[in-house]
Protein backbone atom coordinates (compact mmCIF):
# COMPACT_ATOMS: atom_id res chain seq x y z
CA UNK A 1 0.00 0.00 0.00
CA UNK A 2 1.33 3.43 -0.95
CA UNK A 3 1.66 6.06 1.74
CA UNK A 4 -0.75 9.01 1.47
CA UNK A 5 1.03 12.32 1.23
CA UNK A 6 -0.68 15.15 3.00
CA UNK A 7 -1.34 18.38 1.14
CA UNK A 8 0.59 21.43 2.17
CA UNK A 9 -0.87 24.96 2.05
CA UNK A 10 1.45 25.80 -0.85
CA UNK A 11 0.07 22.84 -2.85
CA UNK A 12 -3.47 24.13 -2.39
CA UNK A 13 -2.42 27.68 -3.36
CA UNK A 14 -0.73 26.48 -6.56
CA UNK A 15 -3.77 24.39 -7.51
CA UNK A 16 -6.08 27.37 -6.88
CA UNK A 17 -3.92 29.66 -9.06
CA UNK A 18 -3.92 27.16 -11.94
CA UNK A 19 -7.68 26.69 -11.65
CA UNK A 20 -8.19 30.47 -11.72
CA UNK A 21 -5.98 30.76 -14.82
CA UNK A 22 -7.92 28.05 -16.63
CA UNK A 23 -11.29 29.63 -15.80
CA UNK A 24 -10.15 33.12 -16.84
CA UNK A 25 -8.75 31.74 -20.12
CA UNK A 26 -12.13 30.15 -20.84
CA UNK A 27 -13.97 33.44 -20.30
CA UNK A 28 -11.41 35.31 -22.41
CA UNK A 29 -11.81 32.84 -25.28
CA UNK A 30 -15.60 32.83 -25.17
CA UNK A 31 -15.75 36.65 -25.24
CA UNK A 32 -13.17 37.03 -28.02
CA UNK A 33 -15.59 37.00 -30.95
CA UNK A 34 -18.36 39.13 -29.54
CA UNK A 35 -19.59 41.89 -31.79
CA UNK A 36 -21.70 42.34 -34.85
CA UNK A 37 -21.28 39.79 -37.61
CA UNK A 38 -21.00 41.14 -41.15
CA UNK A 39 -21.14 39.75 -44.64
CA UNK A 40 -17.99 41.10 -46.30
CA UNK A 41 -18.12 41.21 -50.09
CA UNK A 42 -14.72 41.73 -51.69
CA UNK A 43 -14.69 42.77 -55.36
CA UNK A 44 -12.39 44.59 -57.74
CA UNK A 45 -14.39 47.75 -56.95
CA UNK A 46 -13.76 47.50 -53.21
CA UNK A 47 -14.97 45.85 -50.03
CA UNK A 48 -18.58 46.12 -48.86
CA UNK A 49 -19.99 45.23 -45.43
CA UNK A 50 -23.57 44.13 -44.78
CA UNK A 51 -24.63 43.55 -41.14
CA UNK A 52 -26.17 40.12 -40.67
CA UNK A 53 -28.74 41.42 -38.20
CA UNK A 54 -30.48 43.46 -40.94
CA UNK A 55 -32.01 42.00 -44.09
CA UNK A 56 -30.84 43.56 -47.34
CA UNK A 57 -29.38 43.11 -50.79
CA UNK A 58 -26.27 44.32 -52.57
CA UNK A 59 -25.47 44.21 -56.27
CA UNK A 60 -21.76 44.26 -57.09
CA UNK A 61 -20.12 44.47 -60.49
CA UNK A 62 -17.40 42.18 -61.75
CA UNK A 63 -15.58 41.51 -65.03
CA UNK A 64 -18.42 39.45 -66.52
CA UNK A 65 -21.44 41.25 -65.06
CA UNK A 66 -23.42 41.65 -61.87
CA UNK A 67 -23.62 39.50 -58.73
CA UNK A 68 -26.53 39.82 -56.31
CA UNK A 69 -25.84 39.17 -52.62
CA UNK A 70 -28.71 38.82 -50.16
CA UNK A 71 -28.64 38.95 -46.36
CA UNK A 72 -31.71 37.42 -44.74
CA UNK A 73 -32.38 35.96 -41.30
CA UNK A 74 -28.75 36.26 -40.18
CA UNK A 75 -27.21 34.53 -43.22
CA UNK A 76 -25.68 35.75 -46.48
CA UNK A 77 -25.89 34.17 -49.91
CA UNK A 78 -25.03 34.84 -53.52
CA UNK A 79 -28.49 34.54 -55.08
CA UNK A 80 -27.72 35.47 -58.69
CA UNK A 81 -24.70 36.06 -60.88
CA UNK A 82 -23.90 36.47 -64.55
CA UNK A 83 -21.46 33.53 -64.45
CA UNK A 84 -22.08 30.50 -66.63
CA UNK A 85 -22.22 27.56 -64.19
CA UNK A 86 -23.88 29.31 -61.19
CA UNK A 87 -21.85 27.24 -58.71
CA UNK A 88 -21.75 30.26 -56.39
CA UNK A 89 -25.56 30.32 -56.28
CA UNK A 90 -25.80 26.62 -55.40
CA UNK A 91 -23.27 26.99 -52.55
CA UNK A 92 -26.10 28.17 -50.29
CA UNK A 93 -26.11 30.41 -47.24
CA UNK A 94 -23.23 31.23 -44.92
CA UNK A 95 -23.63 32.56 -41.39
CA UNK A 96 -20.66 31.61 -39.18
CA UNK A 97 -17.51 33.72 -38.85
CA UNK A 98 -14.81 32.58 -41.31
CA UNK A 99 -17.36 30.87 -43.59
CA UNK A 100 -17.02 31.92 -47.22
CA UNK A 101 -18.32 31.49 -50.73
CA UNK A 102 -17.18 32.99 -54.02
CA UNK A 103 -18.11 33.65 -57.61
CA UNK A 104 -14.71 33.04 -59.19
CA UNK A 105 -15.55 34.03 -62.79
CA UNK A 106 -16.94 37.37 -61.57
CA UNK A 107 -14.19 37.80 -58.93
CA UNK A 108 -16.56 38.23 -55.98
CA UNK A 109 -15.51 36.82 -52.61
CA UNK A 110 -18.13 36.71 -49.83
CA UNK A 111 -17.19 35.86 -46.24
CA UNK A 112 -18.56 36.32 -42.74
CA UNK A 113 -16.53 38.43 -40.33
CA UNK A 114 -17.17 39.34 -36.71
CA UNK A 115 -16.25 42.98 -36.23
CA UNK A 116 -16.15 44.66 -32.85
CA UNK A 117 -14.65 41.78 -30.84
CA UNK A 118 -11.03 41.19 -29.91
CA UNK A 119 -10.55 39.02 -32.99
CA UNK A 120 -12.00 39.92 -36.35
CA UNK A 121 -12.30 36.31 -37.48
CA UNK A 122 -12.68 32.91 -35.95
CA UNK A 123 -9.85 30.52 -36.75
CA UNK A 124 -10.70 27.83 -39.24
CA UNK A 125 -9.33 24.40 -38.37
CA UNK A 126 -8.90 23.65 -42.06
CA UNK A 127 -6.34 26.44 -42.33
CA UNK A 128 -3.77 24.61 -40.24
ABEGO torsion letter per residue (X at the ends): XBBBBBBBAAAAAAAAAAAAAAAAAAAAAAAAABEBBBBBBBBAAEBBBBBAABBBBBBBBBAAEBBBBBBBGGBBBBABBABAAGAAAAAEBBABBGBBBBBAAAGBBBBBBBBGBABABBBBAAAX
